[in-house]
Amino acid sequence: MTSEYTPEENKLRELTGGDYFSQEFMDNLNSLNLTVKEANIVINQIKHEITTGECCLEAIPIRLNYLLKQLAPEITKYVVPSKELIAKKELIFLLNLKDNITFCPNCQSSLFLTDKFCYKCGAKNMQSIAIKAPKDDDLNLNEIYCAKLYEKYPLNFKYAYVCFLRYVNENPGKVEFSVFNNIDGFKLKKQAVKDNYFTLGDPVYSISNYTISDIKKVLKKYDLKVSGKKDELIERISKNLSDDEINNEFENSTFVLTSEAEKFLKENKYIIYYYDNSLDEFISLEKYESLFKKSKVTDSIYEVLYRYYTNLANESVNNKQWDHYKISIGHIINISVDNISDLKLLKLHIKYFILEANNWICDDYSDYYNPSFNLEFNKSRNDLIVSLKLELNELQEIFDEAWSEVKIPSYTVTKADTFKKLILAFNGGDLNEIH
């Protein structure tokens, strides 16, 4: 009698137990902390690959084991946004470091180094290696930009929404929802309630929204002292009434964020960085967002912006726009303050100073008699020199390196005179009692 299943389907049923999972297969699921629903996702994926010819008979056992492990919590605990199998696979590849890709020796399809077979033609991956799941220390999770893999909100709304949620997070109990980025706060509140990003705050928060007269009425009802300032009255209620009693007497309309909302804020911290650092003066929100859409999951905010401003600086040099070149160096300084060593930061400052002192504006003009200096950068540079406790010869070495790396066609002030200007602008300690 002819089987109703293909050899490939029979192999898959043999490994899993068919319509009713075998005890051996269930034990495997339990060891990986997987549910039956997750197992069915894997099985349906393999059935699809069998139908399309992407998974051959010999590859089925390894493919089954591989996909189950991709769904296992110990592998995917860093994956924030998506339940989709392919998205998880891509993220795991990125998180497992940057060079985990090879090519099938037969059909040249892309493979992960963890793949033992090519799942398009079935050829053995001769470069296959075992890669362990990443550890917290390896990933440096605090620095990783965790962008969601999908666009849930329009950009302007998303920007306002993140700023709004951060405001609520920093001001628990507040009920005033003002306009954020031209979007009404009540519209943002409505979305937060819909997303389950809000939960009721401490009932004590709600008391501050009532008048002193209303609070005294409640105190009197519970035979409590009614004299004192508003803060004292609220404290008296919080100490003497239970949460249920407070909720009965005062409508709790205050909100705090849920853990899901806090996770959403963390995932979108690059937007908070844009807001906190007033980057709207230097780069449009649309351009800024596009930088992160193109970035790797493991890129930090600093790495994304450093690439952007470095490219701008190089373009300015190619176009002989020396003032733009200086501005780009200034942006790199601003984003580098907490991200690189003080020595590297000082060299960036000195590069900027060299450009200021030579005052290149365009290719054929430089008003070097009246160079203008950024006073804020002057102070930061001098503070760095003081904090590093440099000797004069050490400062000279850093200056020499910066001088050789600055990209201008020629200098309007000599190297020695530029260094003198740097020393004259220094108002700190002795630096070997400069003469």
C-alpha positions in Angstrom: 0.0 0.0 0.0 1.4 3.4 -1.0 2.2 5.8 1.8 0.2 9.1 1.8 3.4 10.9 2.9 6.6 11.6 1.0 9.9 10.2 2.2 10.8 13.7 3.6 7.5 14.0 5.4 7.9 10.5 6.8 11.3 11.4 8.1 9.9 14.5 9.9 7.1 12.5 11.4 9.5 9.8 12.6 11.6 12.5 14.4 8.7 14.2 16.1 6.1 11.4 16.5 3.7 12.5 13.8 0.3 14.0 14.7 1.0 13.3 18.5 4.4 14.2 19.6 6.5 11.3 20.9 7.7 11.3 24.5 11.3 11.6 23.3 10.4 14.7 21.3 8.5 16.2 24.2 11.5 15.6 26.5 13.6 17.5 24.0 11.2 20.4 24.0 11.2 20.5 27.8 15.0 20.5 27.9 14.9 23.6 25.6 12.0 25.2 27.5 9.9 25.3 24.4 6.1 25.0 24.0 4.2 22.8 21.6 3.1 25.9 19.8 6.8 26.9 19.2 7.5 23.3 18.0 4.7 23.6 15.5 6.3 26.8 14.1 9.5 24.9 13.5 7.7 21.9 11.9 5.6 24.1 9.6 8.7 25.9 8.5 10.5 22.6 7.6 7.4 21.4 5.8 7.5 24.6 3.8 11.2 24.1 3.0 10.5 20.5 1.9 7.7 21.7 -0.4 9.9 24.3 -2.0 12.9 21.9 -2.3 15.1 24.0 0.1 15.5 21.1 2.6 16.6 17.7 1.4 16.0 14.3 3.2 19.5 14.1 4.8 19.2 17.7 6.2 15.9 17.3 8.0 17.3 16.0 11.4 19.9 18.7 11.6 17.5 21.4 10.4 14.9 20.3 13.0 17.5 20.5 15.8 18.9 23.8 14.5 15.6 25.6 14.4 14.5 24.3 17.8 17.7 25.7 19.3 17.1 29.1 17.6 13.8 29.4 19.4 15.3 28.2 22.8 15.2 31.0 25.4 18.9 30.7 26.3 19.7 31.6 22.7 17.0 34.3 22.0 16.8 36.1 25.4 18.4 39.1 23.8 15.9 39.3 20.9 13.4 42.0 21.8 10.9 42.7 19.1 9.9 39.8 16.9 8.4 36.4 17.2 9.1 35.6 13.5 11.5 32.7 13.0 13.6 34.4 10.3 13.9 37.6 12.2 15.2 35.7 15.2 17.6 33.8 13.0 19.0 37.1 11.6 19.3 38.7 15.0 21.1 35.7 16.5 23.5 35.9 13.6 24.2 39.6 14.3 24.4 39.1 18.1 26.8 36.1 17.7 29.3 38.6 16.2 29.8 40.1 12.8 31.7 37.5 10.8 29.4 34.4 11.1 28.7 34.0 7.4 30.1 31.7 4.7 28.9 30.4 1.4 27.8 27.0 0.2 30.6 25.3 -1.8 28.0 23.9 -4.2 25.4 26.6 -4.9 27.1 29.7 -3.3 24.0 30.4 -1.1 24.7 32.4 2.1 25.2 30.2 5.2 25.8 30.7 8.9 28.9 29.1 10.2 26.6 27.2 12.6 24.8 25.5 9.6 26.1 22.0 8.9 24.2 21.7 5.6 23.1 24.1 2.9 19.3 24.2 3.2 18.9 25.0 -0.5 20.9 22.2 -2.1 21.8 20.0 0.9 25.6 20.2 0.4 27.7 19.9 3.6 29.1 23.1 5.0 32.8 22.3 5.2 33.4 25.4 7.3 30.8 24.6 9.9 31.7 25.5 13.5 29.8 25.6 16.8 29.2 29.1 18.1 28.1 29.6 21.7 25.3 31.9 22.7 26.6 35.4 23.5 27.2 36.4 27.1 26.2 39.8 28.6 29.8 40.8 28.9 30.5 40.1 25.3 27.5 42.0 24.1 27.8 45.0 26.4 24.1 45.3 26.3 23.9 48.8 27.8 25.6 50.2 24.6 23.6 48.2 22.1 21.0 50.0 20.0 18.0 47.7 20.2 15.9 49.0 17.3 12.5 47.2 16.7 12.4 45.3 13.4 9.1 46.9 12.4 7.6 50.4 12.2 4.6 50.5 14.5 4.1 54.2 14.4 4.7 57.1 12.0 8.0 58.8 12.7 6.8 62.1 14.1 4.3 60.3 16.3 6.9 57.8 17.5 9.3 60.7 18.4 6.6 62.4 20.4 5.5 59.2 22.0 9.0 58.3 23.2 9.5 61.8 24.6 6.1 61.7 26.2 6.7 58.3 27.9 10.1 59.4 29.2 8.4 62.5 30.7 5.8 60.3 32.5 8.6 58.0 33.7 10.5 60.9 35.2 7.4 62.6 36.6 5.3 59.8 38.2 1.9 60.8 39.2 1.6 63.8 36.9 -1.7 64.2 35.1 -0.8 67.2 32.9 -0.1 65.9 29.4 1.2 68.8 27.3 1.9 68.9 23.6 5.0 66.9 22.4 6.4 67.6 19.0 3.0 69.2 17.9 1.1 66.1 19.0 -1.5 66.5 21.7 -0.6 64.8 25.0 -4.1 63.3 25.4 -3.7 61.5 22.0 -0.4 60.1 23.3 -2.0 59.1 26.6 -4.7 57.3 24.7 -2.1 55.3 22.7 -0.2 54.4 25.9 -3.4 53.0 27.5 -4.1 51.1 24.3 -0.5 49.6 24.3 -0.8 48.8 28.0 2.1 51.1 28.7 0.3 52.8 31.6 -0.7 51.4 35.0 -2.2 53.3 38.0 0.4 55.0 40.1 0.7 55.1 43.9 -2.7 56.3 45.2 -0.8 58.9 47.3 0.1 60.7 44.0 -3.6 61.3 43.3 -4.1 63.3 46.5 -1.9 66.2 45.3 -4.5 66.9 42.5 -7.1 67.9 45.2 -7.4 71.1 47.1 -6.3 71.6 50.7 -10.0 72.0 51.6 -10.8 68.5 50.0 -7.9 66.9 51.8 -8.9 68.4 55.2 -12.5 66.9 54.7 -11.0 63.4 54.4 -8.7 64.0 57.4 -11.6 65.1 59.5 -13.7 62.1 58.4 -11.0 59.8 59.8 -10.5 61.9 63.0 -7.1 63.1 62.0 -5.4 66.4 62.6 -6.2 69.0 59.9 -3.6 71.6 60.4 -0.4 72.1 58.4 0.8 72.6 54.9 -0.5 70.6 51.9 2.6 68.2 51.9 2.1 67.6 55.6 -1.6 66.8 55.1 -0.8 64.3 52.3 1.9 62.6 54.3 -0.6 62.3 57.2 -3.1 60.6 55.0 -0.5 58.2 53.5 0.6 57.1 57.0 -2.8 56.6 58.4 -5.0 55.4 55.6 -4.7 52.2 53.6 -4.4 52.2 49.8 -8.0 51.0 49.5 -9.2 53.9 51.7 -7.2 56.4 49.8 -8.6 55.1 46.5 -12.1 55.4 47.9 -11.6 59.0 48.9 -9.5 60.2 46.0 -10.0 59.2 42.4 -6.7 57.7 41.3 -6.1 59.2 37.8 -2.3 59.2 38.0 -0.1 57.0 35.8 3.2 55.3 35.9 4.8 53.1 33.2 4.6 49.4 32.9 7.7 47.2 32.5 6.7 46.9 28.8 6.8 50.7 28.4 10.2 50.9 30.1 11.5 48.2 27.7 10.1 50.3 24.8 12.0 53.3 26.1 15.2 51.4 26.3 14.8 50.1 22.8 14.3 53.6 21.5 16.9 55.4 23.6 18.5 56.8 20.4 15.4 59.0 20.0 15.9 60.3 23.6 19.5 61.0 22.7 18.4 63.0 19.7 16.0 65.0 22.0 18.4 65.5 24.9 21.3 66.6 22.7 19.2 69.0 20.6 20.3 67.3 17.4 17.4 68.8 15.5 19.7 71.8 15.1 22.2 69.7 13.1 20.3 66.8 11.5 16.7 66.2 10.5 14.7 63.6 12.4 14.1 61.7 9.1 17.8 61.6 8.3 18.7 60.6 11.9 16.1 57.8 11.8 17.5 56.5 8.5 21.0 56.2 9.9 19.7 53.7 12.5 17.6 51.8 10.0 20.7 51.1 8.1 22.8 50.3 11.2 23.6 46.9 12.6 21.8 45.8 15.7 25.1 45.7 17.6 26.0 49.3 16.7 25.9 51.8 19.6 24.4 55.3 19.1 28.0 56.7 19.2 29.2 54.3 16.4 26.3 55.3 14.1 26.8 59.0 14.6 30.6 58.8 14.4 30.4 57.1 11.0 27.9 59.8 9.8 30.0 62.8 10.9 33.3 61.2 9.7 31.7 60.8 6.3 30.6 64.4 6.3 34.1 65.5 7.2 35.6 63.5 4.4 33.0 64.9 1.9 33.9 68.4 3.1 37.6 67.8 2.4 36.8 66.4 -1.1 34.6 69.4 -1.8 37.2 71.9 -0.3 34.6 73.1 2.2 36.9 73.8 5.0 34.4 75.5 7.3 32.1 72.5 7.0 35.1 70.2 7.7 35.7 72.1 11.0 32.0 71.9 11.9 32.0 68.1 11.4 35.1 67.8 13.6 33.2 69.8 16.2 30.2 67.3 16.0 32.6 64.4 16.4 33.9 66.1 19.6 30.4 66.5 21.0 29.4 62.9 20.5 32.8 61.6 21.7 32.8 63.2 25.2 31.7 60.1 27.1 32.7 57.5 24.5 36.5 57.7 24.0 39.5 58.3 26.2 40.5 61.8 27.3 43.7 61.6 25.3 41.9 60.8 22.1 39.3 63.5 22.9 42.1 66.1 23.5 43.6 65.3 20.1 40.2 65.9 18.4 40.1 69.2 20.3 43.5 70.2 19.1 42.6 69.3 15.5 39.6 71.7 15.8 41.9 74.4 17.3 44.4 74.0 14.4 41.5 74.6 11.9 40.4 77.6 14.0 43.9 79.1 14.2 44.4 78.7 10.4 40.9 79.9 9.8 40.3 78.1 6.5 36.9 79.1 5.1 37.3 78.1 1.5 40.1 77.1 -0.9 41.3 80.5 -1.8 40.5 82.6 1.2 41.4 82.6 4.9 41.2 85.5 7.3 44.0 84.3 9.5 44.5 87.7 11.0 41.2 87.4 12.9 40.6 83.8 13.7 37.5 83.2 15.9 37.7 80.6 18.7 35.0 78.5 20.2 35.1 79.5 23.8 33.2 76.4 25.0 35.7 74.2 23.2 38.6 76.3 24.6 37.4 75.6 28.1 36.8 71.9 27.5 40.3 71.6 25.9 42.0 73.4 28.8 40.1 71.3 31.3 41.3 68.1 29.6 44.9 69.3 29.6 44.6 70.0 33.4 42.9 66.7 34.2 45.5 64.7 32.2 48.4 66.5 34.1 50.4 66.6 30.9 54.0 67.7 30.6 54.8 70.3 28.0 56.6 67.8 25.8 53.6 65.4 26.0 51.2 68.1 24.9 53.7 68.9 22.0 53.6 65.2 20.9 49.8 65.2 20.8 49.8 68.5 18.9 52.3 67.1 16.4 50.1 64.0 15.7 47.0 66.2 15.3 48.9 68.6 13.0 49.9 65.7 10.7 46.3 64.3 10.6 44.4 67.6 9.8 43.4 67.7 6.2 43.8 71.2 4.7 45.9 72.0 1.6 48.3 74.3 3.3 48.7 76.2 6.6 48.3 80.0 7.0 50.0 79.9 10.4 53.2 77.9 10.9 53.2 74.9 13.1 55.3 76.6 15.8 53.0 79.7 15.9 49.9 77.6 16.0 51.3 75.7 19.0 52.1 79.1 20.7 48.5 80.1 20.2 47.4 76.9 21.8 49.7 77.6 24.8 48.5 81.2 25.1 44.9 80.0 25.2 45.8 77.7 28.0 44.8 79.1 31.4 45.5 76.2 33.7 48.5 75.0 35.7 52.2 75.5 34.9 52.8 73.0 32.0 56.4 73.1 33.1 56.2 76.8 33.7 55.8 77.8 30.1 57.8 80.7 28.7 
